[in-house]
Amino acid sequence: NAAGALCVTRDELMALGKSRAGAIVTKSMTIDARQGNPEPRYFGFPGGSINSMGLPNLGYKAYAELIPDLKRFGKPGRKPFLTWESMAFTRRLLSFWEG
């Protein structure tokens, strides 16, 4: 699984965990939850899809709370959980650390 347009909510990630996918990968995460762009923002068609999601995500704290539930899928060490931080998230953290 690549970080797809439908890897945002708890239900979507739990469904991915129950699937035969080799890993659980979220969309980019930010410090605060984001709704993303207004709909319609996703269009599927035979052979692919196009989207302009706008980084919808639950925020890093919500994903951190989901990790114990997501780790129970598959055999230990067989289905990794991956998430990506947005550049805005990185800049805010660097600003915080630098003081």
C-alpha positions as CSV (number, residue, x, y, z in Angstrom):
1,N,0.0,0.0,0.0
2,A,1.2,3.5,-0.8
3,A,-0.2,6.4,1.2
4,G,-3.5,6.5,-0.7
5,A,-6.3,9.0,-0.6
6,L,-8.3,6.7,1.7
7,C,-5.8,6.2,4.5
8,V,-6.9,9.0,6.8
9,T,-9.5,8.0,9.3
10,R,-9.4,5.4,12.0
11,D,-11.9,3.2,10.1
12,E,-9.9,3.4,6.9
13,L,-6.7,2.5,8.7
14,M,-8.3,-0.4,10.6
15,A,-9.8,-1.7,7.3
16,L,-6.3,-1.5,5.8
17,G,-4.9,-3.4,8.8
18,K,-7.5,-6.2,8.3
19,S,-6.6,-6.4,4.6
20,R,-3.9,-8.3,2.8
21,A,-1.8,-5.2,2.3
22,G,1.8,-5.5,3.4
23,A,1.9,-2.3,5.4
24,I,-0.3,0.4,6.9
25,V,0.6,3.8,5.6
26,T,-1.2,7.0,6.5
27,K,-1.5,10.2,4.5
28,S,0.8,13.1,5.7
29,M,0.2,14.2,9.2
30,T,0.3,17.6,10.7
31,I,0.4,18.8,14.3
32,D,-3.3,19.8,14.3
33,A,-6.0,17.8,12.5
34,R,-6.9,19.2,9.1
35,Q,-10.2,18.8,7.1
36,G,-8.4,19.1,3.7
37,N,-9.8,20.7,0.5
38,P,-13.5,20.9,0.0
39,E,-15.2,18.1,-1.9
40,P,-15.1,16.9,-4.6
41,R,-11.4,16.2,-4.1
42,Y,-11.1,12.6,-5.3
43,F,-12.2,10.9,-8.5
44,G,-11.6,7.2,-9.3
45,F,-11.8,5.8,-12.8
46,P,-10.8,2.5,-14.4
47,G,-7.0,2.3,-14.2
48,G,-6.4,5.0,-11.6
49,S,-7.6,8.1,-9.7
50,I,-6.9,11.7,-9.4
51,N,-7.1,13.8,-6.2
52,S,-6.5,17.1,-4.6
53,M,-7.0,16.0,-1.0
54,G,-5.3,19.0,0.8
55,L,-3.6,17.0,3.5
56,P,-6.6,15.9,5.5
57,N,-5.4,14.1,8.6
58,L,-6.2,13.4,12.2
59,G,-3.2,15.2,13.7
60,Y,-0.2,13.5,15.1
61,K,-1.7,12.8,18.6
62,A,-4.6,10.8,17.1
63,Y,-2.2,8.7,15.0
64,A,0.0,8.1,18.0
65,E,-3.1,6.8,19.9
66,L,-4.0,4.5,17.0
67,I,-0.6,2.8,16.9
68,P,-1.3,0.1,19.6
69,D,-4.5,-0.9,17.8
70,L,-2.8,-1.0,14.4
71,K,0.1,-3.1,15.7
72,R,-2.1,-6.0,16.5
73,F,-2.7,-6.8,12.8
74,G,-0.7,-9.6,11.3
75,K,2.2,-11.5,12.8
76,P,4.6,-9.4,14.9
77,G,7.0,-7.5,12.7
78,R,5.0,-8.4,9.5
79,K,2.8,-5.4,8.9
80,P,4.7,-2.1,9.6
81,F,2.9,1.1,10.4
82,L,4.3,4.2,8.6
83,T,3.2,7.8,8.5
84,W,4.6,10.9,7.0
85,E,5.0,14.4,8.4
86,S,4.2,17.4,6.3
87,M,6.9,20.0,5.7
88,A,4.8,22.5,7.7
89,F,4.9,20.1,10.6
90,T,8.7,19.9,10.4
91,R,9.1,23.7,10.2
92,R,6.9,24.1,13.3
93,L,8.8,21.5,15.2
94,L,12.2,23.1,14.2
95,S,10.9,26.5,15.2
96,F,9.7,25.1,18.6
97,W,13.1,23.3,19.3
98,E,15.2,26.3,18.2
99,G,13.3,28.3,20.7
